Amino acid sequence: MSKMNTTVTKEFLLLGFQIYYYFKAPLFILFLTVYIITIIGNLLIIVLVWTYNNLNCPMYIFMSNLSFSDMMFTTNVVPNMLSTLVTDKHSISVDGCIAQFYFYGTLGSTECFLLTVMSYDRYLAICYPLNYLCIMDTKLQKYLLVACWVASFTVTLFPVVLMYQLHFCGPNVIDHFFCDLAPILALSCSDTSAIKAETMVSSIFVVLLPFLFIISSYTRIILSILQIPSTQGRQKTFSTCSAHLLVVCTYFLTIITVYSNQKEYSSTINKIRSLLYVVLTPMFNPMIYALRNKEIQSTFHKLLIHVKMKIL
């Protein structure tokens, strides 16, 4: 087909959830409630960490960055998703769709890197307790945090640059509630093999290697804990990293569930899988830390008492 007769696609239509009309209002309320809980929960973690000195240590500073990443991650997707429930179809420009994917990929990568850094922090704290503060000093904390964010923005930039070189001249309907990579590439009239190869290589550095590093770290942590003579000592030491381990399992299991089979990316089943990753995981993370971490709980109680005194 000649370029003269080719229609250039300027916007995409996100179908969202194709469900009966009377289900849309309950789903809208449910997702909006989950989104509000996610924002409040993660914002609370950030406020606690940066307000109270007893939480001013590496583990909680990394945790606050994770909470910020979770807030931005879900905010990048959920408002548009809610719009698809209200309007049936939500239009988004091609540039806006690629930009949404960029922030989606960046913030998802940031979470992987932050969880890896947090596992390294727990490894140092448990396996080298006497040297922990000397190794994990303020300088190293800043380097690790900068590395997480810069690496995330950089690694996602490569596929996005390639995506801006694609031509979209056919159907413009995305049967999903956000702009994920697979449905965008499916609408392209260009050769997408280079992007698919690049994202495959990137996933090794963003998902596989961090996951292997975390497994290695926790293997050494568990071996160190088993060498502690008292049962009470083992339980106390393991409690310091149990919340993080649970978050790691939740996060990486959802990634594997969502992206293990991309052939049927537009199916209802895959939309439900994506909900686990995009909507529920950012809500569960602060809940896990709040329920499993005694320092977070006690600091939260202090905040409640302080607010109550202010009101009275």
N, C-alpha and C positions, 0 to 999 in steps of 0.2 A: 504494500500500500504506500503510495507517495505521501510525502509530508504535507502536500496541499490538501489531501483528503483525510488527514488524520486529525481527529478531535483531541485536543490536549485537555486532560482532566485537571481541573483547578481545585476541586474539593472532593472529599469523601463523605459518605453517609454511614454513620455508625448505627447499626440496627439495634444493638443492645439485646434485651431479652424479649423474644417474641412469645409473649404469654397472653392469656385472656385479660381483658380490660379490668375485670374486678379483682385481679391479683396485683395490679400495678400499684395501687395506693398502699396496701399493706407492705409490699416490698420496698416502696419508697420510704415509708416510715421506718422500716427495719434497718435499711442501709444508712439512712440519715442518723439514726440512733447509734449504730455501730461507729459511724464516722465521728460523731460528737464524742463518744466514749474514748475513741482512739486519740483524738486531739487532746482531750482533757487528761487522759492517763499519761501520755508521753510528755505533755507540757508540765505535768506535776513532777515527773521524774527530773526534768531539767531544772525546775524551780528549786526542788529539794537539794539537788547536787550543788547548785551554784549559790545557794543561800546559807546552808549549814556547813560549818567547818568540819564536822565529823565525817562528812561525805566527800571532803576535798582530798581524795586520794585517786590514784590511777584507775582503779577498777570502775569507780563511779563516774569519773570524767569520761572514760570511754563509753560508759553506759548512757550518759547524757547525749553524747554524739549519736549513738545508736537511736535514741528516742527522737532526736531532731531529724535524722534520716527517715525514720518511720513516718513521722508527721508529714514530711514533704513527699514521701513516696505515695502515701494514700491520697494526699491532696492533689497530686498530679492526675489521678485517675477518677476518684469517686465523684467529684462535682459533675464531670461530663457524664458519668454513668447514671447519676440521678437525673440528668437532663434527658437522657434517652428514655427513661421511664415516663417522663412527663410528656415528651413530644413525639414518642414512637421512633422517630429518626432524628439523629443529631448530626448536623452538618459541621464539618471541620475542614479547613483548608489543607492542602497537601503539605505546605510548610508547617502548619500547626500540628498536623498529625506526626510528621517526622520529629518535630520538636518535642512532642509528648513522648514519643518513643525514646528520644535522647535522654530526657530526665528520668524516665522509667528505668532505662538501662543503667544510667549513672548511679541513681540512688539504690538500685538493687545490687550493683557492684560494690557500692560503699558499704552496704550491710554485710556482704561477704567478707570484705577486708577488715571491717571493724570487729566482727565476730572472731576472725583469725587473730587480730591483735589482742583481743580480750582473752583468748585461750593462751596466748604467749604470756600475758600478764599473770594469769593463774598458774601457769607452769613455773614461772620464776618465783612467785610467792610461796608455792608449796614445795618445790624441789630445791630452791635456794633461798630459804627464808632469811638467813643472816646477811646475804648480799643483795636482797631484793631492792631495798631503798636506794642502794648505791647504783644498781644497774638501771632500774626504772625511775630515773630522776626526771625532773621537769623538762629538761632538754630532750631526752629520749621520747617522753610523752608527746611533746610538740612535733618532733620529727615523724613519729608514727602516725599521728592524726593528719598532718599535712600530706604524708605519703598516701594514706587511705583516700583522701578526697581528691588529690591531684591525679592519682592513678585511675580513679573511677571516671573522672571527667575526661581523661585522656583516652582510656581504652574504649569508651563508647563513642568517641569522636570519629574513629576510623570507619566503622560501618555507616555512620550518619553522613560523612563526606561522600561515600560511595552511593548512598541512597539519593542524595541531591543530584546525582548524575543520571538517575533513572528517568525514563519517560513513562508517563501514565496516560494511556490513550484509549482504554477500553472501559469495562465496567468500573464503577466507582463505589460500590456498596461493600462495606466491611461487616461481615456477620459476627460482630464481637462488640464488647462494650468499651474497648479502648484500642489504641493503635499499637498493637504488638507487631513484632517483626514479620512473622509468617504471613499474616493477612495482607500486610502492605506489599510484600514481595509478590504475592499471588496476583495482585492487580497490575503489576508492572509489565510493560511491553518490551522491556530491555532484558538483556542477559543478566541474571542475578547470581550466577555461580560464584563470582568473585566475593560478593557480600556473604554468601552462605559459607564459603571457605574461611573468610576472615572471622566471622562470628564463631565458627567451630574452634578456631585457634584461640580466640579470645576467651571462650568458655573454659578452656584448659587452665588459663592463668587466673580467671575470675572465680571459677567454681571448683574445678577438680583439685588444683594444687592447694588452695586454702583448705578444702575439706580434708585432704590427706594430711596437711600440717596439723589441723585440729585433732584428727584421730591420733596422730603421733604424739601430740602434746598431752592429750588425755590418757593415752596409754602409759606415759611416764608418770603422770600425776597419780593414776590409780596404783601403779607399782610403788610409788613413794608413800601413798596413804596406807597401803597394806603392810608397810614396814613399821608403822606406828604401833607400839606395843598395846596401848589401852584401847578398848572399844569406844569409850567416850571421846578419846582423842581423834580416832579415825572418823567418827561421826561429825565432830566439830569441824575438822579440816575439810571433809567432803561437802559440808553445808555451805562453805564459802564459794564453791564453784558449781553446786548443783543447779542453781537457777540458770546460769550461763549455759550449762550443758543441755538443759531442757530447751532453751531458746534455740541453740544450735541444731538440735534434733528436729524441732518444729520447722525451722526455716529451711534447712537443706532437704528435708523430706518433702516439703511442699514444692520446692524447685524441681526435684526429681519427678514428683507426681504430675506437675504441670507440663514439663518439657520432655518427658520420656517418650511421648508419642505426638509428634506435630503434624502427622498426616491428616488428622481430622480436627484441625485447629478451630474450625467454625462450628463444631458441634456443640450442643447444649451441655454435654458432659465436660467438654474442655472449658466452657464458660464457668461451670461450677468449680472446676479445678483452679481456674484463675482467681476466683473469689477467695479461695483459701489463701492464696499467695498475696494478693493485692489488698484485700479487705480485712480478713480475719487475723492474719499473722501480726500486722502492726498493732492490732488491738490486744492480742494475747501477750505480747512481749512485756509491756509494763505491768500487766496483771501477774505474770509469772514472777517478775522481780519483786513485786509488792508482796506476793503471798509466800515466796520462798526466802526472802532476805529480811532478817530481823532488824538490821540497821535501817533499812528503808521504812519498815513498819514503825519503829520507834521514832524516827525523824518525822514521819507523817503525823504521828500523834502529837508531837511537839508543835507542828504547824497548826493542827486543829485547835490545840489549846491557845496558841498565840492569836489565831483568828477569833476565837471565842472571846478572849479577853479584850480584843480590840472592839468587838461588837458591843460588849457589855460596858 
